[in-house]
Amino acid sequence: MTLELSKLAGQVQAMGRELAAREQQHADLVVLARRWLTEYAGQGERLRHPAHAIRAAIPSDEPLDSRHPLPAIPQQFTVMGADGSQIQPDRHGVALYYLINVGSLVYRHGSGQAPEPRSQSTLAYAEADLYENGLLVSGNLLDLRRDLAEITHLADLCVAEPSAAAGSGEPQRTVALVDGTLILWVLEDRSEDWKRAKVMNYLDQLQRIRESGAAVAAFTSRPRRTEVTRLLHLASLEGDAQRASQEPNPLERLPDRAVFNALPPGARSALFVSPASVNWDYYCPAGHGVHFFYLNLAEEGREPVIARVELPAWVAATPELLALVHAAIVAQARIAGDYPYALARADELAYVSGREREAFKDMVATALLRAGVK
């Protein structure tokens, strides 16, 4: 035995004491953050401009401490989820290629119809697809292509969805969900033209979803963002952005979700606007500025489960769509255990297992041999 546990006993005990102290400190910080949330609830308008300077959450017109109860869940509505995975190019493999696999599920609540699973795979092997500006498409570049493939697939589903419920004359209530974020994180060291082209492609797909009549949102489980806690620190300094950027923030490591852990079951927080520069440079001018709120997915009597939901400005500004997104995500999460069912299934459909990867490599090798490639 090479691990001498007796020599670690003291360190383990010290770790226990440290974690206990940290837990108490965390509880104290939550109390402080919630006090500030209430104290400065009506100061959103005054805080908007300085919040930009320190990349804090931008307040909306709603009071910071707003609590919006779960809206009535429609009898019939549709939720679509899409997620993706990829196989990275291998310079040492038998051939140079990458693969993007997008999974999706269409779930029609109240219709009695079985959910509709799909998967869509794209194999890239032509040099025009493999290289971009002389660089092999891999890593973050491939992540970008996967994100674009996910939102394009979702837009295709929305466009194909009937615009009205059969025989009712009522507009079809449809929510399209992606995992994570609606903001396309592009590489900062690229040219402005390159970044603009990528982001505008993504925004084109959001516009297609909008024109289809569907709402779109992004879902993050156990979010770690600290944009609201940064805003609360700014509020405590009377909106002085210079002081906020220089003075230590006691809430620096406190995630936003801890502040909203007291939301009632099914309720959402106030709306905020993402401070990300890409949001203000591209999304907002195009009418798709990303807003977000926090949401307690738990049912009555259960421990809070706080998620972050992002949605574009046109959803946030339309009460019916905002309520539909709110209700649909809670309804879906309560099917799958605190995670939207359509997204959970889309993730399963997109996932490429190790066995599948090996089988695909064998398929490629066999095809190359048959084609006379050695």
N, C-alpha and C positions, 0 to 999 in steps of 0.2 A: 504494500500500500504506500503510494508516494504522497498522498495528501494527508498530512499530520493534523487531524482535526483538533487535537488538544492544543496545538499552537495557535489555532485560529479562534479559540473560544473567547478570548479577550476582545478581539476585533469584532466578532459577531455581536457580543454584548454591547460594545460601543456603538455599533451600527443600530441596534435596537433602540438605544437611548436617543441617538440622533434622529431616527425616523419618528419617534414619539414626539420629540420636541418640534420637529418640522410639521407634524400633523396638527399640533396645537397652534403653531404659527399660521398655518394655512387657514385654520378655523377663524383665527383673529382677523386675518386679511379679508376673508369672506364677509365678516360682519362689517368691516370698514367699507368695503366696496358697495355693499347693499345700502349702507347709510348714505354714501355719496350718491348712489343711484336715485334714492328718494329725495335727498336734499337738493340736487341739481336737475331734477326731472324736467323742469320747465325752461331750462336754459339752452335748449337745443339750437335755436336760431343764432344765439350769440356765439356758440361754440363752433359753428360750421366752418367758418373761414380759418380760424387757427388750427382746427383739427386736420386740415389739409397739410399743413406745414410739418406735422409730426407723424403723419400716416396713421392717425387714429380713425376709428369709425366715424363716419359723417352722420350726424343726426338727421332724421326725417322730420316731418311735421308732428309726429306722434311724441308725447312725453316719453322721456327716457325710461321711465319705470312702468310703461303701459303693460297691461296683461289682457290679452284678447282670448276669450274662452273658445273652446272647440266649436266651430260652426256646425249646423245641421249637416249630416252626411247624406248626400243625394242618394235616392234609391238606385239610380243607374248612372254610372260614369265609367270611363275607360282610363286605365293607367298603362302607359308604355314605359318600359325601362330598357336601357341599352348600356352595355359595358364591353370593354375590349381587352385583348391580350396580344402579345406578339412573340415571335421567335426572332431573335437578333441575328444579323448576318455573322457567319463564322468564317474568318479569313483562312482558317486551316481545314475547313470542311471540303467535301467533294465538289461542292459548287457554292458560288456566292449568291445568296438570296436572303430575303426576309419575308416573314408572313405576318399578316395582321388578321386576327380572328375577332369578329364582333358578334356578341350574343344579344338577343333581345327577347322580351316577353310582352305580349299584349294581353292585359287582364281586364275583362269587361264585367265589372261589379253589377250584380243584380240581373244579369242577362240569362243566367243559366248555361251559358256557353263555356266550353273548356278554354283555358288559357292557350294562347298561340305562341309557341316557342319558335325561334328562328336563330340560325347562325349564318354568318356570311364571311367567307375567307378570301383574302386577297394575297396572292403570291407574286412578289416582285423579284424579277431576275434580269430584266433588260437593263443595260447600263444607264439609260435615261432615267430609270426609276431608282437605281441603286446609288447614284451619285447626285449630289446637289452642290453646285459651286465648287466642284472638285473634291468634296468631302463625302465619304461613305455615309449613307443614311443609317445611323445606329444611335444608341443612347438617347439623348434628348431629342435629336432630330426625328428619330423613329417614334418617340413618345408623342411628338406633335402630330405626326401623320396618323397615329392611332386615335388621338383625340378628335381629329378632323373626321376620321372614318366613323367614329361613334356618333357624333352629332349629325353627320350626313345621313347615316342609317336611320336615326331617330326622325329626322325631317322627312325622309322618304315614307316612313310609317305614318306620320301625321298627315301628309298630303294624300296618302291612299285611304285614310280613314273616312268613312261616310260623314258628310257634313251635318246630317240630322239623324236623330234616332228613328228607327224604322216605324213609320206610321204615326208618329207622335207629333210631328211638326216642330218639335223642340230642338234647339241646337244641341249637337252632340257635345257632352262635357268630357273633354280629354285632357289628361295631364301627361306630359312627357318628362321623364326623369333621367338624369345622368348622375353618375357617382362622383362626388368630390366637389368640383367647382365649375362654374360657367366661364371663368376667366381663363383664357388661353395664355399660359405662361411661356413666353418666347425668350430665346437666348438674348441676353443683354448685349453681347459683343457683336451682334449682327447689325447690318445696315438698317437705316430707318425704312427704306423701301422694302427690304426683305421682311421685316417685322410687320409692316403695314399689310403686305400681301397675305401673310399667314392669318393675321387677325381678321381681315376683311372677308376672307374665305369662311371663317367660323361665323362671323356676323351674318353672312349671306344665309347660312343654314338656320340661324335664329329667326331671321326674317321669313324664311319659308314656313317655319313652324307657326309664327305669328299669323301669317296670311291663311294658314290652314284652319284657323279658329281654335287651335289647341293652346294650352298654357304650358310653359316649360320651367323647370326648376332643377337645381342640383342639391344633392343630399350628402351631408358629411356626418358620419357617426363618430362620437367621442372627439369632437373638434378641439384643437389646441390653440386656436387663434387668441390673440390678446389685444384686439383692436378696441373693444369696448372698455376694457380696464385701462387702456392708455387714454381713452377719452375721459374717463372718470378722474384720472390724475390731472389732466388738463383742466377739468372743471374745478377741481379743488384749488387750483392756482389762478382762479378767476379768468381762465381763458388765455393766459400768458404763454404763448407757444415757445418763446425763448427760454423761459424758466422751466417749462415742461421738458424741453430738450436737454437741459443742463442739470437739473436737480434729480436726485434718485427717485425713482417711482417705486413706492412700497408694494405696488400691485404688479410689478414687472413680470413675475413668473406665475401669476395667477391667471389661468385660462378663463375666457369669457363664460364658459359653460358653468363654472362654479358660482358666478354671480347670479345666473338664471336657474340655479338648481331648485329655487323655491317656487318656480312657476307651478300653478295648479295642473293636475293631469289634463293633457290635451291642449293646454293653452300655449300661445306664442307670446314672445316678447314684442317690444317696439320694433319697427323697421329701421334699419340703418343702411347707409350706402357704403360700398367698399371703397377704401382709400387707395387702392392699388393704382399706380400711375397708368397702366394699360387701360384700366376702366375709364379714367378721365380723358385719356388721350384719344381713345378709339370708340369704346362702347357708348359712353354718354353722348358724344356728338351724333352717333348713328341711331339714337333712341333706344338703346339696349343697356343703359347704365345698370350695373349689377347692384341690387339691394340684397339685404339678408336679414333674417331674424333667427332667434333661438326658439326651440320647440320642445316641450316635454311630452314624449311619446307614451309615457306610462299610463296605465289605467288606474282608477281610484284604488287606493290602498296599497299600491306598489311603490318601490323606490323610484325616484325620478330618473328618467333616461333622457338626457339633453342632447339634441342634435342641432346642427346648423343647416339652414335652408337658404339657398341663393335663388334669386329670380330677377328677370329683367324689369326695367322701369315700367314697361307697358302692362306687365302682370301686376306689379305692386300698385299701380295707379288705378286698376280696375277692381272695385270691391268684389264683384262676382268671381273673377279669376283668382284673386288673392284668397278668398274663402274656399274656393274649390281646391287649390293647392294645399292649403292648410288641412282641410278635412280629408283629402285623398291620401296624403302622406300618413296621417295618423291611422286611418283605416287600413292602409297597406301594412304599416308597421305592426299592427296588432294581429295580423295574420301570421307574420314571419318571426315574431319575437323581437320587436324593437328595431326592425330594419325593413324598409319597403320590400314587399315580396317580389315585385316585378324586377327590382334591381338585384335582389339576391339570386333570383333564377337567371337573370341575364349574366351575372358574374359566373355562375356555374356553366352556362352555355358557352361563354367566351374562353373559359380556362382550358389551356392545352396541357395535359398531364405529361409527366416524364415518359410514360409508356407511349403516348401518342406522338411525342417528339421523336422518339427513337424509331417508331414505325414510319413516320414521315421521312426521316433521313434514309431509311431503307428503301422507301418508295422512290426517292430522288435518285439514289445510287443505282437502283435497277433501271430506271428510265434513262439514265446517262449511258449505262452499258448497252442497252438496246439501241440507243442512238449512235453508238460507236464512239462515245466520249470516254477516254481513259483517264 
